[in-house]
Amino acid sequence: MKSSRRLSAIMFTDIVGYTTMIGQDENLAIKTVTHHKKIIEHCVKKFEGELIQFYGDGSLSIYPSAKTALEWLEIDYDDGGLGLFFWGLKSDPKFDAVRNQKRFQKLLNKIS
């Protein structure tokens, strides 16, 4: 049996401050999660990704390349960010391969 390999980008999203938000305004928290899910579903479809699962206020998805994952991040940021937090974007060694790319740097500068 011949095995096949592919390079993929794995993305985990989480709504920043969700626990605090749900304690202060449950309706806003529910609306935010609903909106988050719509954006995830749209981007997974648009960028030929695969939604693995929603986890409460977070999600796990896979994209066919780092380029498509980066496009996804840009869409989220341009949409107001929705408080989505991308763990380790600035310091996690997993991002070393793309950290020096101009497009990635531009996005980091927008977020900072």
N, C-alpha and C positions, 0 to 999 in steps of 0.2 A: 504494500500500500504506500503510495507516494503522499507525503505530507505537503501541505502548502502553507506558506507564511505570508503575512501581509503586515505592513506598517500601519498602525492606527493611532489615533489620538483619543485618549480616554478623558472624559470631562465629568467632574462632580460639581454640582452647584448647591448652594445653600443660601437661604435668605438671612442676611445679617440682621440681628436684633429681633428675630422672630419670637423668641421666648418672651422677651420684654413686650413686644407688640401685642401678643395674644393676651398678656396680663392687663394691658392698658386699654386695648380696643379690639375685642374679639372679631367684630365684623370687618374691620380693616385687615386684620390678619388673614381671615378667610378669603377676602377679595384679593389680597396680595398673592396668596398661594394659588388661587384659581387663575389669576393673570400669569403667574410664573409657569404654571402647567401649559397654558396656551402658547406661550412663547417657546417653551421647550419643544412641544409637539410640532410647532411651525418650523423651528430651526432644524429639528431632526429630519423632517421631511424635505425641507429645502436643500439641506447640505448632505443628503443621502446618508444620514447617520442611522444609528440603531438605539432606541431607547431601551435601556436595560430595566430600570425601575424608578418610580418616584418613591422617596423616603420622607414622608411627612412634608417638610418645607424644602427638601432637597431632591436632587435627581442624579442619576448616573446614566451617561450616554457615551456612545462610541462613534467616532467619525473616521472617514477613510484616510484623512491626512491631517497633519498639524495645521495646514493652510485653512482647511474648512473649519477647524475648531477655532482658529484665530478670527475668521470671518464671523463666526457665531459670537465670540466675545465682543467684537466691534458692534454688532447689531444690538446686543444687550446694553452696552454702554450708551450707544446713540439713543436707545429707547428710554434712557433715564436710569439705567442700571438696576432698577427694581430692588436695590439692596442685595443683589446677588454677589456673593463673595467667592473668589476663586482661590482656594487654599494654596499658599506657597508661591504665588505667581512671581514674586520678586526674588525669593531666596531658595526655593526648592531645587535641588540639583537636577530633578527630572526635566526642568525647563532650560537647562544649560545649552542645549542644542539650538534653541530658538531665541535665547535671550539677547544675542547680539544682532539679530535681524532688525532692520530699520522699522519694519511694520510692527513688530513686537514692542520695540522701544517707544514708538509713537503711542501705542495703546497704553503702555505703562505710564507714560508722561501724562496722558489724559486722566487716568485713574488717580494718580498721585495728587 
